Amino acid sequence: MDRDALAHRLFGAAAVLSAATAVIIFIFMAALGYPIFAQGRFWQVLTGPWSPVHHHYGIKPMLVGTLCISTLALLIAVPLSLGCAVFIRITAPEGARRVVHKLVQLMTGIPTVIYGFVGIFLLVPLVRETFGHGSGLCILSAGVMLSILVAPTMILFFVDGLGAVPVAYCRAVSALGGTPIQRLLYVMIPHAWPTMLAGIVLGFGRAVGDTMIALMLAGNAVATPHSVLDPVRTLTAHIALIIAADFDSLEFRSLFVCGLTLYGMTTVAVIVMRYFAGRREARP
């Protein structure tokens, strides 16, 4: 067996193992959450309030909190990541480009809890003093810090996407008198869009699945928020806080609805990415 055939088989086995792992995890969560489906309580748990005192174990407040924080994080992280990627790939001098690129790579390895500590001691007091409302533990604090957490990964995807644009295309734009901004908007971003979209989806998945930032900065209030200054609890934080409940209780079973919801959110994001990437590749 030659080296290429061996590599092909190894990559194929890794792909099968990854797919099997994802399916097994889904089956595990569905099996342990089956009593809720069997009792016809899935929709009630998904859309109801959380009040164990009144035997209500709905996850709607946590679902809304998760969507608010992750959406805010993406709204901040996408333009920030694009700006940094443009600086690294296009506008920065060679020396500064390498330094910034290395710093971004270093930031991807910083533990999440470090971001949480920085947020508690720097960002939370700033939000509290700036707006004069609440404790500062809120959607805004968690969303801003979460955007800083996911931005380095997105920046690296954006840089790779912009770097994959053929040099001949860029030279053609310059030869036609195009400005660097026109080259970026009309040539580089359209060509790099699939890679950039993959980075956005990965950033969304990491934002939705993060636990420490939500636990430390979001306030952990089980209530539907009405502004970015309100405290919330996310699905991941809820799972971490309720995991010690009785195994046979509805309270514990509801955690698997949380897990399935998170699984579904990331799956939908990947499907959307595949759809738009496929449409682009199908264009003549």
C-alpha positions in Angstrom: 0.0 0.0 0.0 1.5 3.3 -1.0 1.6 6.4 1.2 -1.3 8.2 -0.6 -3.7 5.3 -0.2 -2.7 4.9 3.5 -3.3 8.6 4.1 -6.7 8.4 2.3 -7.8 5.5 4.5 -6.7 7.2 7.7 -8.5 10.4 6.8 -11.6 8.4 5.9 -11.4 6.5 9.2 -11.1 9.8 11.1 -14.1 11.2 9.2 -16.2 8.1 10.0 -15.1 8.3 13.7 -16.1 11.9 14.0 -19.5 11.4 12.4 -20.1 8.3 14.6 -19.2 10.3 17.7 -21.6 13.0 16.9 -24.4 10.5 16.3 -23.6 8.6 19.5 -23.8 11.9 21.6 -27.1 12.7 20.0 -28.5 9.3 20.8 -27.2 9.5 24.3 -29.0 12.8 25.0 -32.2 11.7 23.2 -32.3 8.4 25.2 -31.9 10.1 28.6 -34.4 12.8 27.7 -36.9 10.3 26.3 -39.2 10.4 29.3 -40.0 14.0 28.6 -40.9 13.1 25.0 -42.9 10.1 26.1 -44.9 12.2 28.5 -45.5 14.8 25.8 -43.8 17.5 27.8 -41.0 18.5 25.3 -42.8 21.7 24.1 -43.8 22.6 27.6 -40.2 22.3 28.8 -38.8 24.1 25.8 -41.1 27.1 26.0 -42.2 27.2 29.7 -40.7 29.2 32.7 -38.3 27.8 35.2 -39.7 27.7 38.7 -38.9 24.5 40.6 -41.0 25.7 43.6 -44.1 25.5 41.3 -42.8 22.4 39.5 -42.2 24.3 36.3 -39.0 23.2 34.6 -39.1 25.2 31.3 -35.9 26.4 29.7 -37.3 29.3 27.7 -35.5 32.0 29.8 -32.1 30.2 29.3 -32.8 29.8 25.6 -33.5 33.5 25.2 -30.5 34.4 27.3 -28.2 32.1 25.1 -29.5 33.6 21.9 -29.1 37.2 23.2 -25.6 36.8 24.4 -24.3 34.8 21.4 -26.0 37.1 18.9 -24.5 40.2 20.6 -21.1 38.5 20.6 -21.3 37.8 16.9 -22.5 41.3 16.1 -19.3 42.6 17.8 -16.9 39.9 16.7 -17.6 39.8 13.0 -16.7 43.4 12.1 -13.8 43.3 14.6 -12.5 40.1 13.1 -12.9 41.4 9.6 -11.0 44.6 10.5 -8.2 42.7 12.1 -8.0 40.3 9.1 -7.8 43.1 6.6 -5.1 44.8 8.7 -3.1 41.5 8.9 -3.5 40.6 5.2 -3.7 43.9 3.4 -2.8 47.1 5.2 -0.2 46.3 7.8 3.6 46.5 7.2 5.3 43.1 7.1 6.8 43.4 10.6 3.5 44.5 12.2 1.6 41.8 10.2 3.7 39.0 11.7 3.5 40.3 15.2 -0.3 40.8 15.2 -0.8 37.4 13.5 1.2 35.7 16.2 -0.7 37.6 19.0 -4.0 36.4 17.5 -2.7 32.8 17.4 -1.6 33.2 21.0 -5.0 34.5 22.1 -6.8 31.3 20.8 -4.9 29.3 23.5 -5.8 31.5 26.5 -8.1 29.6 28.9 -11.7 30.9 29.0 -11.6 31.5 32.8 -8.9 34.1 32.2 -11.3 36.1 30.0 -13.8 35.7 32.7 -11.5 37.1 35.4 -10.6 40.1 33.2 -14.3 40.7 32.6 -15.1 40.7 36.3 -12.4 43.1 37.3 -12.4 45.4 34.3 -15.5 45.1 32.1 -18.2 44.6 34.7 -17.2 47.8 36.8 -17.0 49.8 33.5 -20.5 48.7 32.4 -21.9 49.4 35.9 -20.4 52.9 36.1 -21.1 53.8 32.5 -24.8 53.0 32.5 -25.5 53.3 36.3 -27.9 50.4 36.1 -27.6 47.1 37.9 -24.5 45.2 39.0 -22.8 45.1 35.6 -23.3 41.3 35.4 -25.5 41.3 32.3 -26.0 40.5 28.6 -23.7 43.3 27.5 -20.8 42.3 29.7 -21.0 38.7 28.7 -21.6 39.5 25.1 -18.6 41.8 24.8 -16.2 39.5 26.6 -17.6 36.5 24.6 -16.9 38.4 21.3 -13.3 38.9 22.4 -13.1 35.2 23.2 -14.4 34.0 19.8 -12.8 36.8 17.6 -9.2 35.2 17.4 -10.6 32.0 15.9 -12.7 34.0 13.4 -9.7 36.2 12.6 -7.6 33.2 11.6 -10.3 31.9 9.3 -10.8 35.4 7.8 -7.0 35.7 7.2 -6.8 32.3 5.6 -9.8 33.1 3.4 -8.4 36.4 2.2 -5.0 34.9 1.7 -6.4 32.2 -0.6 -7.5 34.7 -3.2 -5.4 34.3 -6.3 -2.8 37.0 -6.7 -3.7 37.4 -10.3 -7.2 38.6 -9.4 -5.8 41.3 -7.1 -3.3 42.4 -9.7 -6.0 42.7 -12.3 -8.0 45.0 -10.0 -4.9 47.2 -9.4 -4.2 47.3 -13.2 -7.8 48.5 -13.8 -7.2 51.4 -11.3 -9.2 49.8 -8.5 -8.5 51.0 -4.9 -7.6 48.6 -2.1 -11.1 49.0 -0.7 -12.7 48.0 -4.1 -10.3 45.1 -4.3 -11.4 44.0 -0.8 -15.2 44.4 -1.4 -15.5 43.2 -5.0 -12.8 40.5 -5.3 -11.4 39.3 -2.0 -14.5 39.0 0.2 -16.7 37.3 -2.5 -13.9 34.8 -3.2 -13.1 34.2 0.5 -16.8 34.1 1.6 -17.0 30.3 2.2 -14.0 30.2 4.5 -15.2 33.3 6.3 -18.7 31.8 6.7 -17.1 28.7 8.2 -15.3 31.0 10.7 -18.5 32.7 11.6 -20.3 29.4 12.2 -17.4 28.1 14.3 -17.5 31.4 16.3 -21.2 31.0 16.8 -20.8 27.4 18.0 -18.2 28.5 20.5 -20.3 31.4 21.7 -23.4 29.2 22.2 -21.4 26.5 23.9 -19.3 28.6 26.2 -19.9 28.1 29.9 -17.4 30.1 32.0 -18.1 33.5 30.5 -21.8 33.0 31.0 -21.4 31.7 34.6 -19.1 34.6 35.6 -20.4 37.6 33.7 -24.1 37.1 32.7 -25.6 37.3 36.2 -27.3 33.9 36.2 -30.8 35.3 36.6 -33.6 32.9 35.5 -35.7 35.5 33.8 -36.5 36.7 30.2 -34.4 39.8 29.5 -35.8 43.1 28.3 -32.5 44.9 27.6 -28.8 44.2 27.2 -28.3 45.4 30.8 -30.4 42.7 32.3 -28.8 39.6 33.8 -29.6 36.2 32.3 -28.6 32.5 32.5 -27.6 30.6 29.4 -28.3 27.0 28.6 -24.7 25.9 29.3 -24.6 27.7 32.6 -27.9 26.2 33.5 -26.6 22.7 32.8 -23.6 23.3 35.0 -25.6 24.6 37.9 -28.4 22.0 37.8 -26.4 18.9 37.0 -26.5 17.7 40.7 -30.3 17.2 40.6 -31.9 13.9 41.3 -31.3 11.6 38.3 -35.0 10.5 38.0 -36.5 14.0 38.4 -38.0 16.1 35.7 -35.6 18.8 36.7 -32.7 16.6 35.7 -34.3 15.3 32.6 -34.9 18.8 31.4 -31.1 19.3 31.1 -31.1 16.9 28.2 -33.6 19.1 26.4 -31.0 21.9 27.0 -28.4 19.7 25.4 -30.6 18.8 22.4 -31.5 22.4 21.9 -27.8 23.4 21.8 -27.1 20.5 19.5 -29.9 21.6 17.2 -28.7 25.2 17.2 -25.2 24.3 16.1 -26.6 21.8 13.5 -28.8 24.4 11.9 -25.9 26.8 11.8 -23.8 24.2 10.0 -26.6 23.3 7.6 -27.0 27.0 6.7 -23.3 27.3 6.1 -23.3 24.3 3.8 -26.3 25.6 1.9 -24.8 29.0 1.1 -21.4 27.5 0.4 -23.0 25.0 -2.0 -25.0 27.7 -3.8 -21.8 29.7 -4.3 -19.9 26.6 -5.7 -22.9 25.9 -8.0 -22.7 29.3 -9.7 -21.0 29.3 -13.1 
